[in-house]
């Protein structure tokens, strides 16, 4: 059983944008998601705080803490802290870490409930840290703990940021497969294309092993996405001098890898958010993605209706393509209106009840879609006669539908269903 005194080291907190405050010796508040605030670090400061994000790393946490403590007791006796930030692991990693605090007084544990993500866990750990230097290391022992001392030396010699790199002298990736190497380099190349002034500052922007001066990132709200926190530090921090230390990425011995295809999607989204800054949020506000997805799904049902009717009229009955297309599209328009009114824009429809209001919406929807139909027919004939050739009527039809979908959604958003009037 964990002593009651150790349970005080266990915290629960929300996720969201967090702010690192400078250590001024006075307590303060830092904003979190939805207005939540957390107390700033205690007045007593330390030289180094190491954040260790965990999720189901119960087999690795003990050996890692032991190795880190042995190293840092020699380099910074009584002048560092280790902060485990666990995302409520099903294997109770947080509980095992708490049990270690009796042996390692420099260890603190944060258990996050209702939040998950490596990068946001690191920011949460740093926010409550007392160190003038902030570091991050993975809990799976793929980052050799011994390199931490070299990173500390680089910071003490004047660097604002010291990065453990797999792509400089002394670095490597041990037994990675060719596919994994290609994915890693490909992700770096995408980063260089989208955000060259940030990603190009280091040889290994995908690294999750580094140290940074607190003063370099104190102030701005940090809101990383996915697992590549270094992008957030480089993109939003005041980083002048950067040092790189080579290390060989080790193979995991215990537990399972957390890297999935979703991590690469988050990486691209993070790059775009840094590249566009506040403009990405503005674009998201102006373009309601969730509604468009629903509109698109309804549109797919309309495509099926459209293609079936077109096939029956043109291929089976032998009617001319243009005439068949007009009739097929009108049937699909009726299908799409019914589903959009009941699902995509259901909140608006509920405020505009009655058959009269519904008929007005259908009239507007039909006008917009008929205008789109004219565009669709023109595109179909151009693609059918000039691009694809007469063997590919259905491919031409699909491409024309895709182009017109954006036209239909945007105009219907502004005319048929006035969503801007709905809170």
Buried (B, 14 or more C-beta within 10 A) or exposed (E): EEEEEBEEBBBEBBBBBBBBBBBEEEEEEBBBBEEBEBEBBEEEBBBBBBBBBBBBBBBBBBBBBBBBBEBBBEBBEEBBBBBBBBBBBEBBBBBBBBBBBEEBEBBBBBBBEEBEBBBBBBBBBBBBBBBBBBBBBBBBBBBBBEBBBBBBBBBEEEBBBBBBBBBBEEBBBEEBEEEEEEBBEEBBEBBBEBBEEBBEBBBBBBBBBBBBBBBBBBBBBBBBBBBBBBBBBBBBBEBEBBBBBBBBBBEEEEBEEBEEEEBBEBBBEBBBBBBBEEEBEEEEEEEBEEBBEBBBEBBEBBBEBBBEBBBBBBEEEEBEBEEBBBBBBBBBBBBBBEBBBEEBBEEBBEEBEEEEEBEEBBEBBBBBBBBBBEBBBEBBBEBBEEEBEEEBBBBBBBBBBEEBBEBBBBBBBEEBBBBEEEE
